[in-house]
Amino acid sequence: MRIFLGKAQNTYYTDKEPLPRIICTPLILIAALVLTTGAVFAKDSPAILPFAGGVGEEGETIAELFSFERELIAVFDPVPRTSINRAIRGEQRFQMESGMTDPDTIAALGRQLGALYVVSGSITSLGNQNLLVIGILKIDDLRQIAGDVQTYRTIEEIQDKLPSMARTIAATATGGKDAAALPRLAVPPVELSGGTEARDADTLERILAVRIIGTGSYAVYPRTASLEQIQEEYANQLSGDTADEHLPGVGRGANPERVLSVTARKLGSRNMFNAAIINLVTGVQEAGGIGELPEP
């Protein structure tokens, strides 16, 4: 076999001559890509959004690194980043900070891209801890199926955290309990009280969702509606009122029968929160507790 390198070189190599390293390396890479592409043909395609937070292009860079993690592509076939960025530019409701983690907009982008799953993440902090939070939303029933939280000291350390996070998310997404057998839990935004920062409340909500999924006890449905709106939606469902304005924006078709109620508040210099799981059928609090956020 002879490989023609082009008119400029006017050079041939035969199968009996070793190719120079500068030629071999690209050929090996191309062959690997071809083999990988063929291997993942039948896998689901998640859209991995640019991560919220960070400085400049850090959110896009981390999302790009995550999309090539071996543990992730062993299970999924990620949507090309060019398609994702084009969809984001065309989505007027999408804000580069809030839109990255807002379930309603995430679901809209997922449908536009034809993706069954959407991965979103945030580079954030809570008290004195720097955090990377990642979650994956299944948009046909608008349920968060997996997630992970890691601490880091410098932004450069995040790359080293991604392999274990990809492993955790892939394992949870493919090996978890059947969601149909689990009680459904709506997770609305954290209520703020006494000067608590909105970003801290958002971060706390995402961490709690990840931790609850990790227990395997509930199917988790992130919500943009408040606790009161969720209670009203459930009452409307029982009454047979199915008007569009009463349908859940997130969790549509699922109508979780339980809701996580979380209030963040300050006690002097201490950042506290209380959390309770309320049964919407009986109105009874099934579980609850009080926690403290890390000191700033």
N, C-alpha and C positions, 0 to 999 in steps of 0.2 A: 504494500500500500504506500502511495506517495501523498504527502500533504503539501499543497502549494501555498506558500506564505504570501503571495500577492505579487503584482507586477513590480512594485518598488524594490522588493528584495530579489525577485526573479530567482528564488531558491526553492529547492525541493528537499524533503527528507524522506527516506524510505523506512519501512518497518524494521530494517536491520540496524538503523542508526538511532542512537538515543537523541531525543529532542532536547534542546536547551531548556534550562529550568524556567526561563522567562516565558517559554511557550507552554511547558508542561503544566505549570500551576494554573493558568486560566482554563486549560482544557479539563483538568481534574475537577475544578470548581464547577464548570458547566455540566460535566457529567453527573456530579453529585446533585446539582439542582434538578436535572432532568429526572434522576431516580427518585428524589424526594417528591417532586411534583406528581409523579405517577403513583407514589405510595399513598398519598393523602386524598386521592380523588373523591372518595366517598364520605369524607369527614365533614362535620358541620363547620360552618364558616362564621366565626365571631368577628365583630367589628371592634377593634381596640382603639378607643378614643384617646386623644392627647390628654395627659394627666393634668388636673387642675393644680395650680400653685407653681412654685418654683420661680426662676428668673429667666426671662427671655424664652429661648427654645427648649428649656430643660424638660418641660412637660411632654413635648413632642418627642424629644430624644429618648426619654425613659419609656414611653409607649412603644417606640420603634424597637428598642432593645428587648422589651418584653415580648413583642410579637415574634421574635426569632428564638425565644427560649425553647430548647429541645424538648423539655417536658410538656410544654404547651402544644407545640406542633405535632407531637406524637398523638395527641387526642383531637386537635382542631386544625382547621385550615384557615388561618386568619384572612380577612378581607384586605386587599391591597391598600396601603396607606394613601396612595393617590386618590382612590375612590372615596375614602373617608374624609380627607381634607376638602375634596370638592363638595361633598355633601354638607360639611360644616359651613363652608362659605355660602352655600345656598339656603341654609336654615336661618331665617331672620330671628327666630326666638332663641337661638343658641348664643349664650354668652360664654366667653372663654374661661370664666371662673365658675359662676353658678350653674351654667349649662352642662358642665362636665359631670356633675353629680346629680342633677335634677332628673328624677325618674321619668317624668312626662316627656321631656325633650330627648332623653336617651332612647326611649321607646320609639319616638317619631323618627329619629335618625336610623335606628335599626331597621324599621320597616322600609324606609327609603332605600337602604342599602341591600335589602333582601336578606338580612342576617338574622339567624335564629337567636343568636346571643350577642350581647354588647358588654364589653369590658370597659369599666371606667375606674379611674384612680385619682388620688389626691396626695400631693406633697404638702404636708401640713405640720402642725404642732399642737400639743395639748399640754399646758403648763410648761414644764422644763424639758419635755420630750419632743424630739423631731420624729415625725411619723410618716410612713408610706402606707396608705390604705388602698386596697384594690378589691373590687367586687365585680361579679359577672351576673347580668340580668338576662333571664330567658323571656323573650318578649311576646311569645304567643300567649302565655298566661301572666306575664309581667311579674315574675317571681325571681328574687335573688337566690341563685342556687349555690353560690360559693363566694368566698372572700378570704382575705388575709390582712394582717396588720403587722408591720415590722418597725422597730425603732432604728434610727441611724444617727451618726454624729456629724458627718459631712456629706454633701450632695454626691461626692464621688463614691461613697460607700454603697449607694443605692444599687449600683450595678451588681455588686456581690450578693445583694439580698434577693435579686430577681429569680435565680434558679429555684431556691426553696419555695418562694411564693408561687411560682408557676407549678411546681410539684404539688403543693397543697391544693391549689385551685383545681388543677386537673383531676386529682384524686377525689376531691369532694364532689366535683361536677359529674363524674362518671360512676362513682362508687357509693353515693349516698343512698339513704332510704328512699323508697317510693313516696314522692310528695303527696300522692293521693291518699296515703294511709296516715298522714300527719295532720294535726290540727293546724288551721291556717291563721297566721298572725300578721296583722297589719302593723307596720312600723312608721308612724308619722313623724314630722319634725319635732325636735325637742322644744318644749316650751321654755322661754327665758324669763328669769326673774332676778331682780336685785343686781343688775349691772353685768350679768354674764355675757360674754362676747358671743355674737352670732356664729362666728367661725368655730369656736369651741363647741357650741351646741351641735353644729352640723357634723363635726368630727366625732363627737360622742355618739350621735345617732348611727353613724356608719360602723363604728367599733362595736356597738351593742348588736347590730344586725349580724355582723360577722361572728361574734361570740355565740349568739343564739343558734345560728346555722350550724356552728361547730358542735353543739350539743346533740344535734340530730333529733330534737324534740318537737320542732315546729317547722312548717313551711313558711318562709318569710316573704312578705310583700311590702316593699318600700312604698310609702305614700307621700304625696304632696299635700293632702288634706289634713286639717287639724283633727284632734281627738273628737271634738264636738261634731264636725262634719262627717266623720266616719260613723259615729253613733247614729246620726240622722240618716245616712245612707242605708245602714242596716235596718232601721225602723221603716224606711220607705220600701225596702225589699220585702219585709214581712207583710206590709200592707198591700203589696202588689203594684205599687207605683214604680213604673220603669221608665219614667220620662228621662230624656237625655241628661237634663241638668242634675238628676239624682244618681246617675251612674258614676261609679268611681273612675277617676282619671287614671289611676294606677291600681292594678288588681282587678281590672274590668273582667267580669265573668267569673271571678273567684269569690268576691264578697267574703273576706275573712271573717270568721265568727269570734275572733279574739283580737285585741289591740294592745300594743305596748304604749303605756303612758309614761313619759319621762319629763321631769321638770328640773332644770338646772338653776341653782340659786347660789348666792354668796352668803357666807356667815363670817363677817369680818374680812380677814384676808384669805379665808378658806373657800375654795370652789367646791360646792357640794351638788349632788344630784340624787333624786329619788326616782325609782323605776317600779312600775307595777304592770302586771298582765291582767287585763280585765276581760271577762267573758261577756260578750255583747248579748248573748242569749239570756243569761241569768242576771247580769249586772253585778256579778260577784267578782271581787279581786282574787285571782287564783294564786298569785305569787307576787312578791315585792321585796324591795330592799333599798338601802341608802348607801351611796358611795361618795368618794372624794376624788376630785381630779388632782393630777400632779401639780405641785407648786410651780408658779412661773419662775 
